[in-house]
């Protein structure tokens, strides 16, 4: 037993494990686009359920999540079967999501309008089933990092490989969606969802399989906390105790909520349709180029965030680059305030009559938006590897290895916020008198500029401000995490050599 612990000193992941396991987040991010970006538009425009019902239901369903997340998190912490702790939840979750969305997007449009009540029931029920599957798989992304590596210099690399996974998942979907819209059918057509759904599900399944390979070797009891297979069973009451005593986790939940809210609202399909289509009048000519601009600017920021995290800790990196995003979006806000309908010099312009036509307004927008997007996109998923730090801190503080509860606690807030975006957008659009969520073909109407300014700039800026305030008092610096890992390792060695958990917690600090 002692030799096993010695071999695990400074538990590090192999290169292929660091690359493959983060693809689990890419697998679930496919559904972030497929479901959370389009579900309200699908319900409103395809099923004709009403704009407010479709939007508010997406958020209201998170009340259901309040019950499922703690149960699934506690169930994961009690799981230690033949196929490990995390792999079963990844497989089951992906299958549940695939089946529910196939039924939702490809079958429910065939329900006749004379059975509208059944459309409402099917929409809600299938979305609820999808939520369960989403919780199964997303919680593994956060919880699984605790066994993948405990090296503070390796954990920041998760952000880089997570981005690769996101581009293979979310990025592919965001790239293909407007192409399908332009060549097959609009977002308000059932045909659009019949084409996009099987593509998304296939991509997600491939990424899930690769992620399972990445965690296969580490998904075993000897990597579980400081007690290994002796870990006591956990109770749902652990959530209350964590919220009361784990201050870093509370602060990270606020920061994560802020980063995700900024990303989910600013990249919402309806918001981008109003910005590039309704206001600027050229959705097809602006959406993909601006998305590429954002990704190009993101590359150097991902490198910078990792280097900063490795040298000064993930807290310092998050604070620095969220601040950059906030400052740049002040400039984006000013440009949108200067926008004027029908005035070319105050509109975005890339092409005119088949040739390049770029004005000063566009140049300034590209620079400010590109730097701001690159900075906040590089930090949007940074709280995910920090959940593993909070989980290790919980082991250090209480001796309990409960990555499932820690992951679902963070996941609950993450999903509440990301789903809140649909309601915020729906309410904002309805206030200016629009009956259906705008698409790329919707003409500009009075008030859209104000809605875009609010949703594309002001709400994300407020979210980033909340992130900066919350993280200012975050205690898990790079140096602190090195101390925590060393203490946890010493306690694990002592327990492996016969000391009780209680004795190790009291005597080794």
TORFIVEX-837865 format. One record per residue (C-alpha): residue in one letter; x, y, z. Coordinates in nm, 3 decimals. Example, Ala and Ser with C-alpha at 12.3 -4.5 7.8 and 13.67 -1.06 7.14 Angstrom:
<sites>
> residu,x,y,z
> A,1.230,-0.450,0.780
> S,1.367,-0.106,0.714
</sites>
This chain:
<sites>
> residu,x,y,z
> X,0.000,0.000,0.000
> X,0.281,0.239,0.090
> X,0.448,0.182,-0.247
> X,0.127,0.269,-0.431
> X,0.105,0.604,-0.257
> X,0.470,0.680,-0.326
> X,0.417,0.616,-0.696
> X,0.127,0.860,-0.693
> X,0.324,1.144,-0.526
> X,0.250,1.455,-0.723
> X,-0.026,1.278,-0.922
> X,0.022,1.394,-1.279
> X,-0.164,1.322,-1.598
> X,-0.006,1.186,-1.912
> X,-0.012,1.407,-2.218
> X,-0.290,1.217,-2.395
> X,-0.504,1.227,-2.079
> X,-0.470,1.605,-2.054
> X,-0.572,1.633,-2.418
> X,-0.859,1.383,-2.430
> X,-1.051,1.416,-2.103
> X,-1.140,1.787,-2.152
> X,-1.321,1.680,-2.469
> X,-1.602,1.580,-2.233
> X,-1.678,1.949,-2.199
> X,-1.671,1.980,-2.577
> X,-1.923,1.696,-2.596
> X,-2.166,1.876,-2.367
> X,-2.096,2.214,-2.530
> X,-2.241,2.069,-2.849
> X,-2.572,2.065,-2.662
> X,-2.501,2.412,-2.527
> X,-2.542,2.530,-2.886
> X,-2.793,2.269,-3.003
> X,-3.028,2.320,-2.709
> X,-2.962,2.633,-2.505
> X,-2.898,2.852,-2.810
> X,-3.202,2.735,-3.008
> X,-3.456,2.579,-2.773
> X,-3.651,2.902,-2.716
> X,-3.657,2.981,-3.089
> X,-3.764,2.623,-3.164
> X,-4.046,2.636,-2.908
> X,-4.164,2.980,-3.016
> X,-4.127,2.964,-3.395
> X,-4.156,2.592,-3.480
> X,-4.398,2.464,-3.217
> X,-4.578,2.802,-3.183
> X,-4.579,2.778,-2.804
> X,-4.549,3.151,-2.744
> X,-4.237,3.358,-2.700
> X,-4.260,3.407,-2.323
> X,-4.356,3.047,-2.246
> X,-4.069,2.905,-2.449
> X,-3.819,3.148,-2.298
> X,-3.932,3.138,-1.935
> X,-3.976,2.759,-1.937
> X,-3.606,2.715,-2.015
> X,-3.523,2.898,-1.693
> X,-3.814,2.759,-1.493
> X,-3.695,2.407,-1.565
> X,-3.392,2.483,-1.348
> X,-3.621,2.450,-1.047
> X,-3.629,2.086,-1.146
> X,-3.250,2.098,-1.161
> X,-3.244,2.211,-0.800
> X,-3.368,1.861,-0.713
> X,-3.175,1.655,-0.966
> X,-2.829,1.811,-0.927
> X,-2.780,1.728,-0.557
> X,-2.915,1.376,-0.607
> X,-2.691,1.305,-0.906
> X,-2.389,1.459,-0.735
> X,-2.436,1.249,-0.421
> X,-2.499,0.940,-0.636
> X,-2.171,0.996,-0.819
> X,-1.979,1.023,-0.492
> X,-2.128,0.690,-0.380
> X,-2.042,0.519,-0.708
> X,-1.734,0.300,-0.728
> X,-1.819,0.013,-0.959
> X,-1.640,-0.202,-1.214
> X,-1.632,0.085,-1.464
> X,-1.520,0.351,-1.216
> X,-1.688,0.659,-1.074
> X,-1.713,0.891,-1.375
> X,-1.729,0.685,-1.695
> X,-2.080,0.543,-1.635
> X,-2.222,0.892,-1.586
> X,-2.055,1.017,-1.905
> X,-2.202,0.736,-2.115
> X,-2.550,0.739,-1.962
> X,-2.571,1.118,-1.975
> X,-2.477,1.135,-2.343
> X,-2.729,0.868,-2.440
> X,-3.010,1.042,-2.247
> X,-2.936,1.375,-2.415
> X,-2.922,1.221,-2.762
> X,-3.254,1.037,-2.733
> X,-3.440,1.330,-2.578
> X,-3.322,1.583,-2.839
> X,-3.388,1.350,-3.133
> X,-3.744,1.318,-3.007
> X,-3.772,1.691,-2.934
> X,-3.638,1.835,-3.259
> X,-3.731,1.563,-3.508
> X,-4.062,1.420,-3.382
> X,-4.255,1.685,-3.186
> X,-4.296,1.915,-3.493
> X,-4.514,1.637,-3.638
> X,-4.767,1.679,-3.357
> X,-5.065,1.855,-3.524
> X,-5.161,2.203,-3.408
> X,-5.502,2.063,-3.312
> X,-5.315,1.883,-3.030
> X,-5.137,2.194,-2.903
> X,-5.171,2.083,-2.540
> X,-4.971,1.771,-2.623
> X,-4.700,1.991,-2.781
> X,-4.666,2.179,-2.454
> X,-4.649,1.857,-2.252
> X,-4.395,1.694,-2.487
> X,-4.179,2.008,-2.493
> X,-4.158,2.030,-2.114
> X,-4.117,1.656,-2.054
> X,-3.843,1.607,-2.312
> X,-3.658,1.913,-2.190
> X,-3.672,1.776,-1.834
> X,-3.526,1.444,-1.949
> X,-3.251,1.627,-2.135
> X,-3.166,1.823,-1.819
> X,-3.102,1.496,-1.633
> X,-2.865,1.372,-1.902
> X,-2.689,1.708,-1.917
> X,-2.631,1.698,-1.541
> X,-2.495,1.342,-1.562
> X,-2.226,1.434,-1.812
> X,-2.139,1.796,-1.725
> X,-2.075,1.711,-1.361
> X,-1.804,1.466,-1.471
> X,-1.607,1.744,-1.641
> X,-1.564,1.923,-1.310
> X,-1.542,1.625,-1.076
> X,-1.310,1.415,-1.294
> X,-1.028,1.668,-1.282
> X,-0.961,1.578,-0.920
> X,-0.833,1.234,-1.026
> X,-0.675,1.345,-1.353
> X,-0.402,1.556,-1.191
> X,-0.321,1.732,-0.866
> X,-0.030,1.927,-1.015
> X,-0.103,2.304,-0.996
> X,0.107,2.358,-1.310
> X,-0.098,2.104,-1.510
> X,-0.449,2.208,-1.411
> X,-0.438,2.540,-1.601
> X,-0.366,2.339,-1.917
> X,-0.721,2.208,-1.891
> X,-0.839,2.548,-2.015
> X,-0.636,2.512,-2.335
> X,-0.751,2.159,-2.414
> X,-1.102,2.242,-2.303
> X,-1.100,2.513,-2.569
> X,-0.987,2.262,-2.830
> X,-1.281,2.046,-2.724
> X,-1.516,2.341,-2.734
> X,-1.403,2.430,-3.085
> X,-1.454,2.068,-3.186
> X,-1.801,2.080,-3.031
> X,-1.946,2.426,-2.986
> X,-1.730,2.581,-3.258
> X,-1.832,2.324,-3.519
> X,-2.199,2.378,-3.436
> X,-2.169,2.757,-3.446
> X,-1.990,2.734,-3.780
> X,-2.236,2.492,-3.942
> X,-2.560,2.644,-3.811
> X,-2.557,2.960,-4.028
> X,-2.448,2.754,-4.330
> X,-2.746,2.522,-4.279
> X,-2.969,2.825,-4.227
> X,-2.852,2.979,-4.555
> X,-2.869,2.660,-4.764
> X,-3.145,2.449,-4.608
> X,-3.389,2.645,-4.393
> X,-3.414,2.931,-4.145
> X,-3.393,2.893,-3.765
> X,-3.774,2.911,-3.752
> X,-3.813,2.603,-3.973
> X,-3.836,2.243,-3.853
> X,-3.607,2.142,-4.141
> X,-3.317,2.334,-3.985
> X,-3.337,2.124,-3.668
> X,-3.378,1.796,-3.858
> X,-3.044,1.862,-4.030
> X,-2.849,2.008,-3.735
> X,-2.958,1.749,-3.475
> X,-2.790,1.433,-3.612
> X,-2.471,1.629,-3.684
> X,-2.454,1.757,-3.327
> X,-2.530,1.420,-3.170
> X,-2.262,1.245,-3.377
> X,-1.999,1.506,-3.284
> X,-2.094,1.479,-2.915
> X,-2.072,1.099,-2.912
> X,-1.727,1.099,-3.074
> X,-1.597,1.354,-2.824
> X,-1.747,1.156,-2.534
> X,-1.571,0.837,-2.649
> X,-1.238,1.018,-2.664
> X,-1.293,1.172,-2.319
> X,-1.365,0.828,-2.173
> X,-1.031,0.705,-2.309
> X,-0.867,1.006,-2.144
> X,-0.993,0.930,-1.794
> X,-0.998,0.551,-1.814
> X,-0.669,0.488,-1.631
> X,-0.734,0.745,-1.356
> X,-1.095,0.645,-1.284
> X,-1.011,0.407,-0.996
> X,-1.019,0.422,-0.613
> X,-0.649,0.485,-0.552
> X,-0.694,0.834,-0.696
> X,-1.005,0.915,-0.490
> X,-0.917,1.170,-0.220
> X,-0.699,1.083,0.079
> X,-0.896,0.779,0.190
> X,-0.927,0.598,-0.142
> X,-1.171,0.309,-0.134
> X,-1.233,0.376,0.238
> X,-1.420,0.698,0.155
> X,-1.735,0.725,0.364
> X,-2.074,0.760,0.199
> X,-2.191,1.116,0.156
> X,-2.526,1.275,0.229
> X,-2.722,1.549,0.055
> X,-2.672,1.760,0.367
> X,-2.310,1.801,0.251
> X,-2.435,2.079,0.020
> X,-2.544,2.292,0.314
> X,-2.216,2.234,0.497
> X,-2.011,2.326,0.189
> X,-2.205,2.645,0.125
> X,-2.156,2.740,0.488
> X,-1.784,2.668,0.526
> X,-1.616,2.649,0.184
> X,-1.566,3.018,0.107
> X,-1.355,2.964,-0.209
> X,-1.636,2.757,-0.360
> X,-1.893,3.027,-0.290
> X,-1.678,3.289,-0.455
> X,-1.603,3.065,-0.751
> X,-1.974,3.000,-0.803
> X,-2.033,3.375,-0.832
> X,-1.736,3.417,-1.066
> X,-1.839,3.121,-1.278
> X,-2.194,3.251,-1.298
> X,-2.067,3.591,-1.409
> X,-1.841,3.449,-1.680
> X,-2.108,3.212,-1.812
> X,-2.383,3.477,-1.807
> X,-2.163,3.711,-2.011
> X,-2.087,3.439,-2.266
> X,-2.438,3.294,-2.292
> X,-2.616,3.626,-2.344
> X,-2.356,3.795,-2.567
> X,-2.345,3.487,-2.796
> X,-2.721,3.418,-2.789
> X,-2.848,3.352,-3.141
> X,-3.132,3.603,-3.110
> X,-2.897,3.878,-2.991
> X,-2.656,3.817,-3.280
> X,-2.944,3.809,-3.531
> X,-3.056,4.151,-3.408
> X,-2.701,4.289,-3.412
> X,-2.570,4.159,-3.745
> X,-2.900,4.110,-3.927
> X,-3.160,4.359,-3.803
> X,-2.926,4.648,-3.717
> X,-2.633,4.604,-3.957
> X,-2.842,4.446,-4.233
> X,-2.600,4.169,-4.331
> X,-2.620,3.866,-4.104
> X,-2.475,3.623,-4.359
> X,-2.182,3.855,-4.435
> X,-2.101,3.943,-4.073
> X,-2.182,3.651,-3.841
> X,-1.919,3.401,-3.957
> X,-1.642,3.660,-4.016
> X,-1.697,3.813,-3.671
> X,-1.704,3.468,-3.512
> X,-1.371,3.390,-3.680
> X,-1.234,3.725,-3.559
> X,-1.330,3.631,-3.203
> X,-1.163,3.290,-3.225
> X,-0.846,3.434,-3.383
> X,-0.812,3.688,-3.102
> X,-0.879,3.411,-2.847
> X,-0.568,3.211,-2.938
> X,-0.307,3.444,-2.784
> X,-0.527,3.498,-2.480
> X,-0.550,3.125,-2.410
> X,-0.172,3.107,-2.415
> X,-0.147,3.410,-2.188
> X,-0.405,3.276,-1.939
> X,-0.219,2.946,-1.904
> X,0.118,3.114,-1.855
> X,-0.027,3.353,-1.599
> X,-0.204,3.067,-1.419
> X,0.113,2.859,-1.400
> X,0.320,3.149,-1.266
> X,0.075,3.333,-1.042
> X,-0.222,3.100,-1.002
> X,-0.561,3.079,-1.170
> X,-0.709,3.356,-0.955
> X,-0.458,3.611,-1.088
> X,-0.520,3.500,-1.446
> X,-0.899,3.522,-1.417
> X,-0.886,3.868,-1.262
> X,-0.644,4.004,-1.520
> X,-0.824,3.894,-1.835
> X,-1.178,3.959,-1.717
> X,-1.057,4.316,-1.652
> X,-0.928,4.336,-2.011
> X,-1.266,4.221,-2.143
> X,-1.450,4.475,-1.929
> X,-1.235,4.765,-2.051
> X,-1.269,4.668,-2.419
> X,-1.645,4.635,-2.397
> X,-1.669,4.993,-2.275
> X,-1.545,5.081,-2.623
> X,-1.791,4.838,-2.789
> X,-2.070,5.000,-2.590
> X,-1.971,5.346,-2.716
> X,-1.970,5.223,-3.078
> X,-2.317,5.073,-3.048
> X,-2.443,5.396,-2.892
> X,-2.305,5.580,-3.200
> X,-2.477,5.339,-3.444
> X,-2.735,5.501,-3.670
> X,-2.971,5.322,-3.905
> X,-2.902,5.389,-4.272
> X,-2.573,5.575,-4.214
> X,-2.290,5.364,-4.369
> X,-2.015,5.531,-4.165
> X,-2.190,5.419,-3.844
> X,-2.256,5.059,-3.947
> X,-2.040,4.749,-3.977
> X,-1.917,4.694,-4.331
> X,-1.688,4.423,-4.466
> X,-1.802,4.373,-4.825
> X,-1.984,4.595,-5.075
> X,-2.078,4.483,-5.428
> X,-1.842,4.188,-5.398
> X,-1.536,4.388,-5.295
> X,-1.380,4.468,-4.957
> X,-1.530,4.780,-4.802
> X,-1.419,4.851,-4.446
> X,-1.483,5.180,-4.266
> X,-1.331,5.325,-3.946
> X,-1.636,5.215,-3.744
> X,-1.575,4.854,-3.848
> X,-1.201,4.868,-3.776
> X,-1.260,5.000,-3.424
> X,-1.535,4.744,-3.364
> X,-1.315,4.455,-3.480
> X,-1.026,4.564,-3.255
> X,-1.235,4.627,-2.942
> X,-1.468,4.333,-2.993
> X,-1.183,4.100,-3.091
> X,-0.967,4.178,-2.788
> X,-1.267,4.180,-2.554
> X,-1.408,3.856,-2.692
> X,-1.068,3.689,-2.689
> X,-1.017,3.784,-2.325
> X,-1.357,3.677,-2.198
> X,-1.376,3.363,-2.413
> X,-1.043,3.252,-2.269
> X,-1.180,3.300,-1.915
> X,-1.534,3.168,-1.968
> X,-1.437,2.810,-1.880
> X,-1.148,2.897,-1.647
> X,-1.363,2.836,-1.337
> X,-1.401,2.471,-1.442
> X,-1.046,2.358,-1.348
> X,-1.075,2.581,-1.040
> X,-1.360,2.356,-0.919
> X,-1.098,2.084,-0.876
> X,-0.897,2.321,-0.656
> X,-1.207,2.387,-0.443
> X,-1.269,2.012,-0.421
> X,-0.910,1.952,-0.305
> X,-0.954,2.235,-0.056
> X,-1.267,2.060,0.076
> X,-1.062,1.740,0.122
> X,-0.797,1.947,0.300
> X,-1.058,2.121,0.518
> X,-1.286,1.831,0.609
> X,-1.116,1.513,0.485
> X,-1.408,1.440,0.251
> X,-1.358,1.352,-0.113
> X,-1.685,1.461,-0.272
> X,-1.607,1.572,-0.631
> X,-1.958,1.482,-0.748
> X,-2.123,1.716,-0.500
> X,-1.868,1.989,-0.572
> X,-1.916,1.950,-0.947
> X,-2.296,1.950,-0.940
> X,-2.303,2.240,-0.694
> X,-2.108,2.447,-0.946
> X,-2.299,2.295,-1.237
> X,-2.633,2.396,-1.087
> X,-2.534,2.762,-1.078
> X,-2.371,2.735,-1.420
> X,-2.687,2.595,-1.579
> X,-2.918,2.831,-1.395
> X,-2.726,3.125,-1.535
> X,-2.687,2.990,-1.888
> X,-3.058,2.912,-1.907
> X,-3.141,3.253,-1.760
> X,-3.009,3.404,-2.082
> X,-3.307,3.269,-2.278
> X,-3.553,3.430,-2.038
> X,-3.365,3.761,-2.031
> X,-3.357,3.773,-2.410
> X,-3.722,3.671,-2.442
> X,-3.843,3.933,-2.195
> X,-3.625,4.207,-2.346
> X,-3.756,4.135,-2.697
> X,-4.119,4.117,-2.584
> X,-4.091,4.454,-2.407
> X,-4.030,4.629,-2.741
> X,-4.340,4.463,-2.886
> X,-4.194,4.181,-3.097
> X,-4.416,3.873,-3.095
> X,-4.161,3.612,-3.211
> X,-3.788,3.593,-3.146
> X,-3.609,3.779,-3.429
> X,-3.419,3.583,-3.692
> X,-3.170,3.698,-3.955
> X,-3.457,3.799,-4.188
> X,-3.646,4.008,-3.931
> X,-3.649,4.377,-4.031
> X,-3.520,4.639,-3.788
> X,-3.781,4.785,-3.556
> X,-3.768,5.060,-3.298
> X,-3.599,4.960,-2.974
> X,-3.378,4.684,-3.110
> X,-3.066,4.896,-3.070
> X,-3.139,4.948,-2.701
> X,-3.200,4.573,-2.653
> X,-2.872,4.484,-2.827
> X,-2.680,4.739,-2.619
> X,-2.832,4.596,-2.301
> X,-2.777,4.229,-2.386
> X,-2.455,4.244,-2.590
> X,-2.270,4.491,-2.366
> X,-2.426,4.606,-2.039
> X,-2.535,4.270,-1.894
> X,-2.196,4.103,-1.966
> X,-2.015,4.405,-1.820
> X,-2.218,4.383,-1.499
> X,-2.147,4.008,-1.486
> X,-1.772,4.067,-1.521
> X,-1.786,4.331,-1.247
> X,-1.950,4.075,-1.015
> X,-1.675,3.826,-1.106
> X,-1.399,4.073,-1.017
> X,-1.560,4.157,-0.682
> X,-1.611,3.791,-0.589
> X,-1.262,3.678,-0.685
> X,-1.084,3.956,-0.498
> X,-1.119,3.756,-0.174
> X,-1.059,3.412,-0.330
> X,-0.798,3.242,-0.110
> X,-0.675,2.960,-0.336
> X,-0.369,3.121,-0.491
> X,-0.107,2.916,-0.671
> X,0.113,2.898,-0.361
> X,-0.180,2.805,-0.137
> X,-0.276,2.516,-0.366
> X,0.077,2.377,-0.353
> X,0.057,2.377,0.027
> X,-0.285,2.207,0.020
> X,-0.167,1.934,-0.219
> X,0.135,1.861,0.000
> X,-0.076,1.831,0.317
> X,-0.332,1.609,0.141
> X,-0.055,1.382,0.016
> X,0.101,1.349,0.363
> X,-0.237,1.261,0.511
> X,-0.297,1.005,0.239
> X,0.038,0.840,0.310
> X,-0.037,0.834,0.683
> X,-0.379,0.674,0.628
> X,-0.229,0.418,0.391
> X,0.018,0.326,0.667
> X,-0.256,0.264,0.923
> X,-0.344,0.604,1.073
> X,-0.716,0.682,1.102
> X,-0.873,0.965,0.906
> X,-0.945,1.154,1.229
> X,-0.585,1.127,1.349
> X,-0.445,1.236,1.013
> X,-0.672,1.540,1.001
> X,-0.569,1.648,1.353
> X,-0.196,1.584,1.343
> X,-0.089,1.661,0.986
> X,-0.115,2.025,0.878
</sites>
